[in-house]
Amino acid sequence: MNFLFLIVLFISPFLGSLAALFSNSYDEKKLKLLLSFAGAYLFSITILSLMPEVYSSANKYTGVFILGGFWFQILLERYSKGIEHGHFHLHDVVKKHVIPFGIIASMCLHTFLEGIPLGAFIENNTKISYSILVGIALHEFPAAFALAIILKGLKLTNRTILILMTIYCLTSPFGAILSYSLNYNVSESVFSQFMAFVIGTFLHISTTILFESSEHHKFTKLKTYAVFIGVLLALFVVFIQ
């Protein structure tokens, strides 16, 4: 098992948590640009790498599992409030002064699912494994930052926030480890459907990031550049030997 992958899966959201915890202010526009770049990269990697991998051993139910993952992510957002997309405007949550365990649990499930694709490739130092790792890391930094900002707004102690965020940061590596184990203990067809489900969640997350991080769903010049660079990077990673 490549432990570097697990370390990166933990470090990226943990750094996002620390950045939120020790910063007095943040530039939401810059974070949205980072999200746009990450969303474009994640979408491109899903289309260029993950989908061909799954469809190489597909059956008639593969598309059903992709749809299932897509709609499951929509359901999950009823509880996460879209924090995985970088949403910070949760004034109702902050006003209640109660730890939003529903949001934390749904975010943990979200990041757990993000770690699953790496389970199939964690032992192989291939381009697809590193491309997926980079995509998850780029997305998890701002997602963890947004969650930590919400917890910080509840006036929790730094110790409590760090404990909650550490639990959150561990769920993606746990997803990768479980997926790695399943890859060797279940049939290829079953694991392929599992991966198809995750592809559906990735498609929803990435496309939602691309459109919800825009004002009136329009691409500004800077956002267009960020998206273009994200797509180019994905193409470079996949096709350049």
Secondary structure, DSSP 8 states (H G I E B T S, - for coil): --HHHHHHHHHHHHHHHHHHHT-S---HHHHHHHHHHHHHHHHHHIIIIIHHHHHTT--TTHHHHHHHHHHHHHHHHHHHTTGGGT----HHHHHHTS--HHHHHHHHHHHHHHHHHHHTTTTS--HHHHHHHHHHHHHHHHHHHHHHHHHHHTT--HHHHHHHHHHHHHHHHHHHHHHHHHHHHS-HHHHHHHHHHHHHHHHHHHHHHHHHTSBTTB--HHHHHHHHHHHHHHHHHHH--
